[in-house]
Amino acid sequence: MDEAIAKADILIEAMGWIRRFRGKTTVIKLGGSVLDDEDALRHILLDVIFMESVGLQPVIVHGGGKAINRALAAEQIEPRFVRGRRVTDAATLKVVERVLATELNESITQMIEQLGGRAMNLNFAAGNNVLFGERITIAGDDIGFVGEVSRVERHPIEGLAYTNQVPVIPSMCEDAGGQPLNVNADTAAMAVAQALGADKLIFLSDINGVRRDVDDPTSIIHSLTASAARQLIDDGAIGTGMIPKVEACLETLGRGVGKVHIIDGRLRHSLLLEIFTTSGVGTEIVRDDRANIPI
């Protein structure tokens, strides 16, 4: 009986958060390390299904770097990177499109369906791509068919949410001529969150959040305002390896998203624990003007 009462208490705690977030959009970025862990991915997708079932509107944007690297190795193509961006020549692009925009994208959708949810993959093969952009260079270097998202087709994504389906979007876009381009998954998720006016953007990572010491999990900072995060970067308090991720979060907040979370996707039910409990399990970074508003 005590165990049953404890479960009821958990549901009561969650009820307030469910009512607060019902009808609001949460963009969830899935990274390669989480996608490589089948058990972790299954629990994440169960969390996503729960979110949709209680009235939230989750949208998944995913990468797939490790799967792409394995496929390139099988094709005897050596991966190359410039400042963290994958150099994507024609041969590499063919592999990226097959693995990321087709195989991984469709497998995530199928897993959601198998677990009892409803989902729709938005990719080139299905003819319903929603990300559009243009090629970029890095410090003047040509890195091939690599782009950044400049436009998100909102209406198909919102339409799926209103019909109780989870949109699943690969981190690829196409240019004005219909040329597919490889896109960094973090920046793709940021563009989607901005376009949808998302309440939250959640980065699922293989670390538990922003740390003062990148090698010490206990040094996690659970909550930060944007100005406090910038100050910690300036002071050198945030570890060097975490700075690019935090700067990406700050850029997202600057584009209108209310709150950004960084959590460890390998922790069982990390999404539910972060969203529906008071303490959370990762780091939340919030706009200064929303600092005292529960969102």
Secondary structure, 3 states (H helix, E strand, C coil): CHHHHHHHHHHHHHHHHHHHHCCCEEEEEECHHHHCCHHHHHHHHHHHHHHHHCCCEEEEEECCHHHHHHHHHHCCCCCCEECCEECECHHHHHHHHHHHHHHHHHHHHHHHHHCCCCEEECCCCCCCCCEEEEEEEECCEEEEEEEEEEEECHHHHHHHHHCCCEEEEECEEECCCCCEEECCHHHHHHHHHHHHCCCEEEEEECCCCCECCCCCHHHECCEEEHHHHHHHHHHCCCCHHHHHHHHHHHHHHHCCCCEEEEEECCCCCHHHHHHHCCCCCCEEEECHHHCCCCC
